[in-house]
Amino acid sequence: MTTQGPVHLRWRAASAAPETETFPDLDAALDAVEARWETLQDQAPQILDARRILLISTDQLKAAMVEDDDEAGS
């Protein structure tokens, strides 16, 4: 599932303004979300395309991470 980049990971940490991180493609952004899920899960993470249009919502990321956990437990 490679989407041409850059793509942006956006989340809300302690401040009111969202934080963002840029990745070369969607796969890299998803890998970062998976690696930091324990921290990001309560910070409304979203993945945006190069124009900053929503690609993957917080709910979709949560569903994907739960799916990954289920598969790892099998």
N, C-alpha and C positions, 0 to 999 in steps of 0.2 A: 504494500500500500504506500508507494512512494509518491508524494505530492511535491512538485517542484517548489523549491524554496525561494526565498527564505520563509520559514514559518515562525510564529511567535507563540511562546508559552506565557500566559498572563495569569497572575494569581494575586490575591490580597493577603498581605502579611500583616504586620502591626500597624502600618500607616493607612490613611484613607485612600491614597493614590495606589493604583495597582502597580505591581512590579512586573517587569517583562524580561524575557530572555529570548534570544534569537538563535535559531538552528538552521542548518543548511537544507533540511527536508523534514517531512512529517515523521519518518521513521526515527530520526534522531530525537525529535521532540517527544515522541511516545516513549522512547527508551529512557529519557530523562524523567518523565512523569513516573514511569514504573519504578525507577531507582529511588525516587524521592517521595513515593506515595504516602508513606507514614507522616511526613511533614505537610505535604500539599493537600491531602484529602479534606481538611477542614478549612482550606483557604481559597475555595471556589476557583480551581484551576480551569483554564480554557485554552484551546489551541486555535490560533488565528492564522489566516493566510497572509501573503505578502502585502495585500491591501488592507489587512487587519479586519477581515470579514471572518466571522465565526465558522470554523471548520468542525470542531468537536467541543460540545458543551460539557459543563461540569457533570451533569447527570450521565452523559455518555461515557465520560472517563471513569466515573464511579462504577458503572455497569461493567466496563471492560476490566477494571482492576478486580472486581469480585469474580468475574469469569476466570481471570488468570489464577486467582487464589483457588478456585474450585478445581481447575485443571491440575494445579500443582499438588493438591491434596489427594488426587486420584491415583 
